[in-house]
Amino acid sequence: MSSPDLYLAIDCGGTKTAAVLCTPEGTILASALGGGSNFSYLGLDAFLKCIAEITSSALSTALQSSVTITPPTDPKTSTVGTPPYNLRAAWLGVAGVDSPSAASLLLPHVSTLLSVPVERLIISSDTHLLAAPLRILPDVRTAVAVVAGTGSIVVSFREGTVNAPLEALARVGGWGWILGDEGGGFDVGRTAVRALLAQQDMGTTGVPVAHGSLREKLLKKIGVDEVMDLFGVVYAPDSTNPLPREGRLSSLCPIVFEAAFEDDDPLAIQVVKDCAQKLALQIMAVLHTSEQEVRALLIDNQVTRINPYR
């Protein structure tokens, strides 16, 4: 029995990777979740390993039989037999793919890995994937895509001619955790830690300081008793901690939201307001540069799924 025609979409984020397989009619057959797959953070080999694992998981579910995809050592010399599946086309929206050269670097490797011809394979930034609804939304030709997960980026798009790629117009952010990511989960965690450190400093000057649930919960989450002990955890080498540096701070985001939205902690509320304002300013900057009226604001990822923050 021949394998059915399948179409694959993968959202490759800094913390989570999500894959979906569907039929030519758009019926979803399977989905799979995996760890982060930001190409800039992982590098080529680790990125391909992640894509191989999550695609194997989705295909195994869709075909109801075990499928294992193994990354080739060299896409130029590797020979691949007929796979037990038929991927007609694939689209990977990848955090960390910010230039045509990065997409071009990945294309032959991913094409060989998934057994999908280059002409039926799209590799773009994750914002392009988020903007895909422009193709099906009636009377909408321009939209702004906002990704605010571990990191953040805002990009405006315009629908092109039939079968032409969406045209990216303006972009703000997407610089990664060292240089930017304002308003994303990493920034929320970083801002919260900075707020606690600033509060600690003020206390040494004799200014009365009221401690709330944010301090208690954040110290407990990190596993220290004193605010000044945060440095040892935040700056510890990646080899000594289960989480990389950026992951340690972005993992604090749910704690900050809990302290703000459930406990009404004033410091946590201020942290959330500061980060939300930074993200809103990025969105406004892109909106002001739009050549046409923006009819859709496409927002996705973990931070902006929290209704009070949105």
BELTABEL-V639042 format. One record per run of one state. SS is the DSSP state (H for helix, E for strand, C for the rest). FROM is the first residue (numbers start at 1). TO is the last residue. Records with the same first field share a line. If there is no record, write none. Layout:
# BELTABEL-V639042
SS: FROM-TO  FROM-TO
This chain:
# BELTABEL-V639042
C: 1-4  13-15  23-27  36-38  43-43  64-85  95-99  115-117  125-125  136-141  149-151  159-166  174-184  205-212  223-226  235-237  241-244  251-252  262-265  290-295  301-310
E: 5-12  16-22  28-35  86-94  121-124  142-148  152-158  167-173  296-300
H: 39-42  44-63  100-114  118-120  126-135  185-204  213-222  227-234  238-240  245-250  253-261  266-289
